[in-house]
Amino acid sequence: MLQKLSLKHLAIFLQICIFISLIISLSSPIIVLKENFPITLLIDGKLWSMNFNKLSVFSKSFIILVSFLSSFIWLYALSRIYNLCEAFKANDFFSFRNLKLLQSFALSLVLISLIETLSTPLITYFLYWMKIIPKLADLPFSLLLEIEVLTVGVFFFLITKIMEKALNLDEENKLTV
């Protein structure tokens, strides 16, 4: 179905997806703050749990900041893709401006991957440091690494390198003629 859409219609469809993602991303912190969700960790093979509302304001603030840091970067990434869609709808496909937008999108994905990978250990160490949990939680590495997002981010960097090379070759060709 998507293959049959024109470039302009695909860009509009992507912008609609961006808008929906924006609404969901902005509403998530509000929903989390209203809910009394449990924080559950595995410590020495046993489940440890505490309701979020029982934490101090400082602890809640730290956890929310760390948990939603990648969401803020995601909002920035969405703005880059939105701007690319605007350029594509105006028939501006290969430009250094678009290259920079794509590079910043790729960097955003890599940063999101790193933050998501580090957020659970960081929150766990914080809870231990604040003496909220008795020991550090069991954190299997396979659950931590956000390899999918990292892979897509690196792939976009590869695309930007190819695009940059093509733009530079095009500039050289224009100068030699």
One Martini backbone bead per residue (centre of mass of N, CA, C, O) as a GRO file, in nm:
protein
  177
    1MET     BB    1   0.059   0.062  -0.023
    2LEU     BB    2   0.303   0.264   0.019
    3GLN     BB    3   0.427   0.227  -0.272
    4LYS     BB    4   0.175   0.394  -0.416
    5LEU     BB    5   0.270   0.644  -0.300
    6SER     BB    6   0.358   0.943  -0.307
    7LEU     BB    7   0.590   1.146  -0.187
    8LYS     BB    8   0.397   1.354  -0.066
    9HIS     BB    9   0.212   1.146   0.082
   10LEU     BB   10   0.432   1.022   0.254
   11ALA     BB   11   0.509   1.282   0.402
   12ILE     BB   12   0.230   1.326   0.526
   13PHE     BB   13   0.212   1.058   0.675
   14LEU     BB   14   0.463   1.107   0.848
   15GLN     BB   15   0.352   1.364   0.986
   16ILE     BB   16   0.122   1.217   1.127
   17CYS     BB   17   0.303   1.027   1.290
   18ILE     BB   18   0.451   1.252   1.438
   19PHE     BB   19   0.206   1.372   1.579
   20ILE     BB   20   0.130   1.118   1.739
   21SER     BB   21   0.404   1.087   1.882
   22LEU     BB   22   0.393   1.360   2.021
   23ILE     BB   23   0.146   1.311   2.196
   24ILE     BB   24   0.254   1.062   2.343
   25SER     BB   25   0.519   1.188   2.454
   26LEU     BB   26   0.372   1.423   2.616
   27SER     BB   27   0.172   1.230   2.791
   28SER     BB   28   0.346   1.031   2.956
   29PRO     BB   29   0.433   1.202   3.207
   30ILE     BB   30   0.144   1.257   3.305
   31ILE     BB   31   0.061   0.965   3.352
   32VAL     BB   32   0.287   0.891   3.551
   33LEU     BB   33   0.217   1.109   3.771
   34LYS     BB   34  -0.080   0.988   3.826
   35GLU     BB   35   0.047   0.728   3.883
   36ASN     BB   36   0.096   0.430   4.107
   37PHE     BB   37   0.361   0.283   4.031
   38PRO     BB   38   0.569   0.020   4.033
   39ILE     BB   39   0.885  -0.061   4.147
   40THR     BB   40   1.066  -0.327   3.985
   41LEU     BB   41   1.307  -0.564   4.110
   42LEU     BB   42   1.595  -0.771   4.083
   43ILE     BB   43   1.719  -0.920   4.392
   44ASP     BB   44   1.873  -1.200   4.428
   45GLY     BB   45   1.611  -1.333   4.270
   46LYS     BB   46   1.420  -1.111   4.394
   47LEU     BB   47   1.143  -0.930   4.443
   48TRP     BB   48   1.124  -0.577   4.425
   49SER     BB   49   0.890  -0.330   4.573
   50MET     BB   50   0.762   0.011   4.492
   51ASN     BB   51   0.593   0.285   4.516
   52PHE     BB   52   0.636   0.583   4.371
   53ASN     BB   53   0.486   0.770   4.593
   54LYS     BB   54   0.701   0.687   4.832
   55LEU     BB   55   0.886   0.877   4.724
   56SER     BB   56   1.068   1.127   4.699
   57VAL     BB   57   1.089   1.408   4.519
   58PHE     BB   58   1.381   1.368   4.434
   59SER     BB   59   1.353   1.075   4.331
   60LYS     BB   60   1.130   1.125   4.127
   61SER     BB   61   1.277   1.336   3.959
   62PHE     BB   62   1.514   1.162   3.871
   63ILE     BB   63   1.354   0.934   3.735
   64ILE     BB   64   1.206   1.112   3.531
   65LEU     BB   65   1.447   1.237   3.393
   66VAL     BB   66   1.580   0.973   3.299
   67SER     BB   67   1.327   0.842   3.160
   68PHE     BB   68   1.270   1.122   2.965
   69LEU     BB   69   1.522   1.205   2.802
   70SER     BB   70   1.468   1.044   2.539
   71SER     BB   71   1.203   1.195   2.472
   72PHE     BB   72   1.330   1.470   2.412
   73ILE     BB   73   1.505   1.366   2.181
   74TRP     BB   74   1.271   1.259   2.013
   75LEU     BB   75   1.142   1.534   1.958
   76TYR     BB   76   1.381   1.637   1.798
   77ALA     BB   77   1.378   1.415   1.583
   78LEU     BB   78   1.097   1.482   1.476
   79SER     BB   79   1.170   1.767   1.375
   80ARG     BB   80   1.368   1.671   1.157
   81ILE     BB   81   1.166   1.501   0.992
   82TYR     BB   82   0.963   1.719   0.939
   83ASN     BB   83   1.160   1.903   0.779
   84LEU     BB   84   1.212   1.697   0.559
   85CYS     BB   85   0.922   1.677   0.457
   86GLU     BB   86   0.904   1.970   0.368
   87ALA     BB   87   1.130   1.951   0.160
   88PHE     BB   88   1.007   1.722  -0.013
   89LYS     BB   89   0.742   1.877  -0.085
   90ALA     BB   90   0.950   2.104  -0.227
   91ASN     BB   91   1.168   1.937  -0.396
   92ASP     BB   92   1.396   1.892  -0.161
   93PHE     BB   93   1.645   1.644  -0.143
   94PHE     BB   94   1.955   1.748  -0.217
   95SER     BB   95   2.107   1.882   0.070
   96PHE     BB   96   2.281   2.016   0.328
   97ARG     BB   97   2.038   2.055   0.509
   98ASN     BB   98   1.934   1.762   0.493
   99LEU     BB   99   2.188   1.636   0.598
  100LYS     BB  100   2.176   1.767   0.881
  101LEU     BB  101   1.903   1.650   0.959
  102LEU     BB  102   1.991   1.352   0.934
  103GLN     BB  103   2.227   1.364   1.133
  104SER     BB  104   2.058   1.453   1.381
  105PHE     BB  105   1.881   1.203   1.379
  106ALA     BB  106   2.103   0.993   1.415
  107LEU     BB  107   2.213   1.107   1.680
  108SER     BB  108   1.953   1.073   1.838
  109LEU     BB  109   1.942   0.764   1.822
  110VAL     BB  110   2.209   0.711   1.965
  111LEU     BB  111   2.137   0.860   2.227
  112ILE     BB  112   1.891   0.694   2.300
  113SER     BB  113   2.039   0.428   2.325
  114LEU     BB  114   2.232   0.515   2.553
  115ILE     BB  115   2.021   0.610   2.759
  116GLU     BB  116   1.857   0.345   2.772
  117THR     BB  117   2.098   0.172   2.864
  118LEU     BB  118   2.167   0.365   3.131
  119SER     BB  119   1.903   0.411   3.302
  120THR     BB  120   1.869   0.159   3.478
  121PRO     BB  121   2.142   0.163   3.625
  122LEU     BB  122   2.116   0.453   3.731
  123ILE     BB  123   1.861   0.409   3.900
  124THR     BB  124   1.973   0.180   4.070
  125TYR     BB  125   2.211   0.335   4.195
  126PHE     BB  126   2.039   0.553   4.319
  127LEU     BB  127   1.866   0.371   4.506
  128TYR     BB  128   2.112   0.267   4.659
  129TRP     BB  129   2.238   0.541   4.748
  130MET     BB  130   1.949   0.616   4.897
  131LYS     BB  131   1.855   0.348   5.047
  132ILE     BB  132   1.604   0.192   4.901
  133ILE     BB  133   1.792  -0.036   4.832
  134PRO     BB  134   1.990  -0.299   4.953
  135LYS     BB  135   2.073  -0.369   4.652
  136LEU     BB  136   2.176  -0.441   4.365
  137ALA     BB  137   2.049  -0.510   4.077
  138ASP     BB  138   1.959  -0.734   3.842
  139LEU     BB  139   2.137  -0.687   3.516
  140PRO     BB  140   2.089  -0.796   3.226
  141PHE     BB  141   2.239  -0.715   2.936
  142SER     BB  142   2.009  -0.800   2.732
  143LEU     BB  143   1.805  -0.574   2.860
  144LEU     BB  144   1.977  -0.304   2.800
  145LEU     BB  145   2.047  -0.313   2.507
  146GLU     BB  146   1.980  -0.077   2.233
  147ILE     BB  147   2.037  -0.207   1.933
  148GLU     BB  148   1.814  -0.118   1.740
  149VAL     BB  149   1.851   0.192   1.754
  150LEU     BB  150   2.152   0.192   1.693
  151THR     BB  151   2.136   0.064   1.412
  152VAL     BB  152   1.964   0.286   1.282
  153GLY     BB  153   2.154   0.523   1.345
  154VAL     BB  154   2.400   0.411   1.186
  155PHE     BB  155   2.256   0.388   0.917
  156PHE     BB  156   2.203   0.693   0.888
  157PHE     BB  157   2.500   0.767   0.887
  158LEU     BB  158   2.565   0.618   0.628
  159ILE     BB  159   2.373   0.778   0.450
  160THR     BB  160   2.509   1.056   0.504
  161LYS     BB  161   2.782   0.982   0.380
  162ILE     BB  162   2.676   0.928   0.097
  163MET     BB  163   2.536   1.203   0.060
  164GLU     BB  164   2.790   1.376   0.100
  165LYS     BB  165   2.949   1.262  -0.134
  166ALA     BB  166   2.743   1.339  -0.353
  167LEU     BB  167   2.739   1.646  -0.297
  168ASN     BB  168   3.043   1.693  -0.347
  169LEU     BB  169   3.048   1.587  -0.637
  170ASP     BB  170   2.842   1.791  -0.745
  171GLU     BB  171   3.006   2.043  -0.679
  172GLU     BB  172   3.253   1.971  -0.851
  173ASN     BB  173   3.100   1.952  -1.120
  174LYS     BB  174   3.001   2.250  -1.122
  175LEU     BB  175   3.296   2.374  -1.118
  176THR     BB  176   3.410   2.231  -1.390
  177VAL     BB  177   3.185   2.358  -1.596
   0.00000   0.00000   0.00000
